[in-house]
Amino acid sequence: MKQWRNRISIDPAVHHGDPCIAGTRVPVSVSVGSIADGDPFEELMTSYPQIAREDIQAALRFAAEAVNRFDVVPLPPE
């Protein structure tokens, strides 16, 4: 999904201005984090029936573009 702008919203009045799936209070960080943890899309859609597969794909695209906009700072070794 190349276009995420119609599926992701940032509104100071919704979830403290965190990026959310448009029309919901589901933060992008929750959907991206769940997918990163290995949860299948279907599990996320069952937990949040108000979101669709395309919403999750939009959240992933948003996250990918957000990472590209930040300067990378080397992390110290653990």
LINTA-V672888 format. One record per residue. N is the residue number from 1. PHI is phi in radians with two decimals (999 if undefined). PSI is psi in radians with two decimals (999 if undefined). Layout:
[[N | PHI | PSI] [N | PHI | PSI]]
This chain:
[[1 | 999 | 1.99] [2 | -1.41 | -0.60] [3 | -1.80 | 2.05] [4 | -1.96 | -0.24] [5 | -1.04 | -0.50] [6 | -1.51 | -0.05] [7 | -2.04 | -0.16] [8 | -2.11 | 2.33] [9 | -2.24 | 2.63] [10 | -2.24 | 1.95] [11 | -2.38 | 2.10] [12 | -0.98 | -0.40] [13 | -1.50 | -0.10] [14 | -2.10 | 2.08] [15 | 0.89 | 0.79] [16 | 1.03 | 0.43] [17 | 1.45 | 0.10] [18 | -1.19 | 2.55] [19 | -1.04 | 2.27] [20 | -2.29 | 2.81] [21 | -1.11 | 2.22] [22 | -0.96 | 2.38] [23 | 1.39 | 0.09] [24 | -2.34 | 3.12] [25 | -1.93 | 0.39] [26 | -1.51 | 1.94] [27 | -1.17 | 2.55] [28 | -0.97 | -0.67] [29 | -1.06 | -0.57] [30 | -1.20 | -0.81] [31 | -1.18 | -0.78] [32 | -1.14 | -0.73] [33 | -1.09 | -0.71] [34 | -1.11 | -0.76] [35 | -1.14 | -0.72] [36 | -1.09 | -0.56] [37 | -1.36 | -0.05] [38 | 1.68 | 0.07] [39 | -1.22 | 2.35] [40 | -1.25 | 2.70] [41 | -0.90 | -0.73] [42 | -1.06 | -0.66] [43 | -1.15 | -0.73] [44 | -1.12 | -0.72] [45 | -1.22 | -0.48] [46 | -1.26 | -0.72] [47 | -1.18 | -0.58] [48 | -2.23 | 1.41] [49 | -1.10 | -0.23] [50 | -1.41 | -0.09] [51 | -1.93 | 2.70] [52 | -2.03 | 2.91] [53 | -0.91 | -0.75] [54 | -1.10 | -0.53] [55 | -1.17 | -0.73] [56 | -1.15 | -0.74] [57 | -1.08 | -0.69] [58 | -1.13 | -0.69] [59 | -1.10 | -0.72] [60 | -1.13 | -0.73] [61 | -1.12 | -0.76] [62 | -1.01 | -0.83] [63 | -1.08 | -0.73] [64 | -1.08 | -0.77] [65 | -1.21 | -0.63] [66 | -1.11 | -0.73] [67 | -1.09 | -0.68] [68 | -1.17 | -0.34] [69 | -1.56 | -0.18] [70 | -1.73 | 2.58] [71 | -1.28 | 2.40] [72 | -1.49 | 2.23] [73 | -1.92 | 2.16] [74 | -1.05 | 2.37] [75 | -1.58 | 2.50] [76 | -1.20 | 2.65] [77 | -1.10 | 2.62] [78 | -1.39 | 999]]
